[in-house]
Amino acid sequence: MTSVYCLVLCSCPDEESAGILAEGLVEGRLAACVNIVSGVRSVYLWQGALEKSAECLLLAKTLESRLPELQAWLKEHHPYELPEIIAIPIQSGLPEYLEWIGTCVTPS
């Protein structure tokens, strides 16, 4: 069976919460690696009003099979009422890196 690898995007209000979430995802073996991208500017509608905010973006690498647990964990620990959790399939990548992702997120 071929594994499906995913990149999960998740915006956070600040670096502190981003760091806490990133560490929790990796320590919980829900993501192999999480990049924290600072300086993201988001513009969106929330409850009918235009909002603008500075955020950090998490880029988490995982397996599609781990998405339900990853989403549940983020919903429970994220400071936002409605967190952005978007999974994008990884179409291609260095095979050794993709295998490493699978090794890291497979429960022992």
C-alpha positions in Angstrom: 0.0 0.0 0.0 1.3 3.4 -1.0 1.4 6.1 1.7 -0.2 9.4 1.0 1.8 12.3 2.5 0.3 15.6 3.4 1.3 19.2 4.1 -1.0 20.7 6.8 -1.5 24.5 7.0 -2.5 26.0 10.2 -2.5 29.7 11.1 -1.7 30.8 14.7 -2.0 34.2 16.4 1.6 34.4 17.6 5.0 32.7 17.8 4.4 31.4 21.3 1.2 29.5 20.5 2.8 28.3 17.2 5.7 26.9 19.0 3.5 25.1 21.6 1.4 23.6 18.8 4.4 22.6 16.7 6.1 20.9 19.6 2.9 19.1 20.6 2.3 17.8 17.0 5.9 16.4 16.8 6.0 15.0 20.3 2.7 13.3 19.7 4.0 11.8 16.5 1.2 13.5 14.6 3.7 15.4 12.4 7.3 14.6 11.4 8.3 18.2 11.1 6.5 21.5 11.6 7.9 24.7 10.1 6.9 28.0 11.7 6.6 30.8 9.3 6.5 34.2 11.0 5.3 37.5 9.5 2.2 36.2 7.8 -0.5 38.8 7.2 -4.1 37.4 7.0 -7.2 39.2 5.7 -10.5 37.4 6.2 -14.1 37.7 7.0 -15.1 36.7 10.6 -18.7 37.0 11.8 -19.5 39.4 9.0 -16.6 41.8 9.6 -13.4 42.3 7.6 -10.4 41.3 9.8 -6.7 41.8 9.3 -4.1 40.2 11.6 -0.5 39.3 11.9 -0.1 35.6 12.3 2.3 32.7 12.1 1.7 29.8 9.7 2.5 26.2 10.6 3.5 23.8 7.8 3.2 20.3 9.2 4.3 17.2 7.3 2.4 14.0 8.0 0.5 11.0 6.6 -3.1 11.3 5.4 -3.9 8.4 7.8 -2.9 10.6 10.7 -5.1 13.6 9.7 -8.1 12.7 11.9 -6.0 12.6 15.0 -4.0 15.7 14.0 -7.1 17.7 13.4 -8.7 16.6 16.7 -5.5 17.5 18.6 -5.3 20.9 16.9 -9.0 21.7 17.6 -8.5 20.8 21.2 -5.3 22.8 21.8 -5.5 25.7 19.3 -6.4 29.2 20.8 -8.7 30.0 17.9 -12.4 29.2 18.1 -12.3 28.0 14.4 -8.7 27.1 13.5 -7.5 26.9 9.9 -6.6 23.3 9.3 -6.1 22.6 5.6 -4.3 19.4 4.3 -2.7 19.4 0.9 -1.5 16.1 -0.6 2.2 16.0 -1.4 2.4 15.0 -5.0 6.1 14.3 -5.1 9.2 14.7 -3.0 12.6 13.2 -2.2 11.7 9.5 -1.5 14.0 9.3 1.5 12.4 12.4 3.1 8.9 11.1 2.5 9.9 7.7 4.0 11.3 9.6 7.0 7.9 11.4 7.5 6.2 8.0 7.5 8.7 6.6 10.1 8.2 9.6 12.4 4.4 9.6 12.4 3.8 5.9 12.6 2.8 5.1 16.2 5.3 2.8 17.9 
